[in-house]
Amino acid sequence: MALVLDPSTATHTAIADEIEAALPPRQYRVERFTAGATEELATLRGRAVTVVAVGPSAVKAARAAAPMAPLVFCQVLEFADALQAGGPTWGVQTLPPLDLQLKSWLAVDPSLRTIALIVSESGAALADEARRAAMSRATDLLVETSTSDRETLYLFRRLAATVDGLWLLPDNDALSPQALREILSYASSRGIGVLTFNEALLARGALMTATAVPADVAASVAHVVERVVAGRTAELPSMTPLSAAELAVNTGLATSLGLPPVAVQRWVAREPD
């Protein structure tokens, strides 16, 4: 088993550690590589090996080194290219289930009725998942498509008078650090709660964040690896969903928005909790 890591974020490293711990040593002999270790990765070529890749550059490096080896990847938000990068490939979703995110948001803000979601064309699949989640929770979701960070800001300003929540999903084509700062500032001035994907944004005015739980990602990867190694892939989906989310709340902002007292600032929600 080759575990290839894109070391660009601490989250990737934490998830790689969890994956290695989740693969029983009696079953798997794990060799660990970093995406930039070209010479070491070259030793994989021609070997009977299953590869796990954590992060986008790890997928590219793994496919360059072992083009036809079975590959399981995670922490790749835009996964379409990864699924078509070479040999047999399966992935694990990067984001926690959107229905679980929305359920947790409604627990913090029971008055939430109308939510804005602004994505680029590449976020269409996420928008569809969000629509299904909103429908199941009897919540109105207004979806707009943006072609740039400035258009995202414009669209949000236009929607702000008609919504009480903004759902921000990671989208490099529709968001930028500057646009995020302006959006969160404007949302705060209008009393609009924002659910986002990066805990650092709580300090900038987000109400909540929802992120993946490393142990859940690792368990999902280990499950897919087990199926792949055993040859039981006939009904294995190309992308396996996660089943947990770590939620964090800006309690000071929750109070200023007049929301019910939050019992805890951070917790993990799981399906079907």
N, C-alpha and C positions, 0 to 999 in steps of 0.2 A: 504494500500500500504506500503510495507516494502522496504526501500532504504538502501542497505547494501554497505558499502564503504571499499575498500582496501585503507588505508591511507598512503601507501608507497611513494606516490609522491604528490606534490602540485597540479599537473594537475588533478589527480583523485578527489581531494577535490573541486577544482574549477568546475569540471564537475558535481559532485554531487550537488553542490549549484545551478548550472544552471538547473539541472533536477528537483530539488525540486521546483524551481521558475516556471518551465514550466508546472507543474501539477496543474491545477486549484484547489484551496482549496475547492470550492463548490462541486467539483466532487470527489476529492480524499483526504482521511485523511492519511498523510504520517508519518510513524514512521521511524526514522533514527537509524541505527546500524553501528558499526564498525565490521570488519571481525573477530577480536579477542574477541569480547564480547560474549563468548559461552553461558553463562547463560541467557543473555538477548535474544539472538537469539533462544534459546530453547523454548521460549514462543510462537514462530511461529508455532511449530509443531501442526498439526491438525486444524489450523485456516484456514478459507476461505480468503486467502490473495494472492495478486499478488506481486512478488518480482522483484525489479530492483537491479542489482549488478554492481558495478563499479570497475573493476580490477579483475585479476585472483583469488586472495585469497578470494575476496568477492563472487565469483561464488562458490568456494568450500565450504565456510562457509554457504552460503545460501542453497546449496543443502543438506548439512549435517543437517541443521535445518528444512528445509521444502522440503523433497525429491520429492514430487509430485506437488508442487505448480507451477503455471505458472511463468516462469522466463524470464526476459528481461535483457540482459547484454551488457556492452560496455567496451572499453579499455582493450580488450583481443586480443592480436595480433594472437596468435596461438589458434584458436577458435574451432578446431575440437572436442577436448575432452569436451569443455564446452557444445557443442550442444548435446552431448550424455551422460550428467552427471546425468540424471534422468527424471523428468516429462517434460511437454511441455516447449520448450525452443526456444527463438529467440534472435538474436544478432544484434548489430549495428557495422559496420566496424570501425576499429581503425584509419586507414590511410585515408587521403583525396583521392579522385579519382585520379588514376595515370595519366589519360588523362589530368585532370585539372593541375596536377603538371607539366607535360611535356609542356602543352600549355604555362604556366607561365614562365617556363625555356626558351622556345624559344623566348618569348617576351623580355627577358633580354639578351639572346645571339642568335640573328637571324642567326649567322653563324654556329650554332650547326648542325652537320650532322651525326656523328657516335658516339654512346654512348655505354659504357661498363656497364653491369649489372652482378654482381656476387652474387649468392644466394646459400644457402644450399638446400638439397632436400625438406626441409620443406617449402621453399619459392617458390615452383613450381607454385602455383596458382597465386602468385604475379607476377612471371615472365611471365605467360601467359597474365595477364592483361596488363603488361608493353609492351609486344609484340603488342597487339591490339592497344594500345595507339600510339606506334611508327609507326605502319603501317598507322594509320589514319592521322598522321602528316608527312608522307613521310620522316621519320628519320630512319637511320639504327641502329638497336639494336643488339649488340653482347652479348649473354647470356652465362655465364659459371657457372658450378655447383662446389661448393667448399665443402670440408669436414672439414675444420678447418680455423682458422684465419690466420695461416701462409700460407696455400694454397691460400687463398684469396689474400694476399699480392703478392705471386708469380704470380698468374694469372693476377693481375692488372699490374704488371711490364712487363709481356709478352705482354699485350694488349696496353700498353701506347703509343707505337709508331704508332698505327693505329686508335686511338680514340681522339676526342676533348672534350669528356664529360664522367664523371663517375656518375652513379646513385646509391647511397647507400640507401638501405632499411633496416629497423631494422631486424637483424637476429643473434640471440645469437649463432647459430651453425657456422656461417661464419665470425663473427666479434668479436673483443674484444677491450677494450680501447687502448691497446698498438698497435694493428694492425691499428686502426683508425688513431692514431697519425702518424704512418709511412706512411699510404696510403695518407693522406692529405698532408703531407710534400712532398712526391714524386710527387703527382699530381701538387702541386704548383710549384715545380722545373721544371716540364715539360709543364707548361702553360695549364693544363687541369682543366676546371671548374667542380666542384663537387656539385651535388644536394643531400642534405641529410635530415635527419629527426629530428635533434636536434639542436636548435638554439645555444647551447653552442659551437657547432663545427664551427661556423663562425669564432670565434677567433683563431681557429686552422688551418684555411686555406680552409674551405668550401666556395664556391661561394654563394650558396643559401640554405635555409631550407624551407621545406613545412610541416606544422603541422596542426592538426585538430583545428577547431574553437569550443571552449566549447559550445557556444550557439547553433551551428549547431548540435553537438552531442546530446545535450539536446532535441532539437526540434525533432530529429530523434527518440530518445528514447520515447519521449512523444507520437509521432505518432504511434509507435509500441504498446505501452501500451494501447492507445485508441482502437486499433484494437483488441488486446487480451481481454480487459475487455468487449468489445461489442460482442465478439465471432465471429468476422469477420477475421478468420485466414486461411480460405481455400486457398487463393491466396497470403498470406503473405510470403515473402521469408524468408529463415532461417537466412540470413544475409542481413540487409538493408544498402545500401551504404550511405556515407555522400554526401553533395552537396557543400561544401565550403572548402577552404584551406587558412591558413594564411601563406603568403610568406615573407621571410626576406632576404635581400641581403647584402653581404659584399661589400660595394660600393668601398672601397679602392682596393680590389682585382679585382673588375670589371674594374676599370680604368687601372690597371696594365696589365690586359688581353686584353686591347684595345677594350673593349665592348662599345656600345653607352652609353651616360650618362643615369643614372637611375633616373627617376623623383622622386621616393619615395623609402625609404629604407625598408618600411614595408607596406603591403596592404593585403586585403582579396579578393580572387577571388572566384566567385560562378558560379555554373552551372545554366543556360546556357550562362553566361556572355561571 
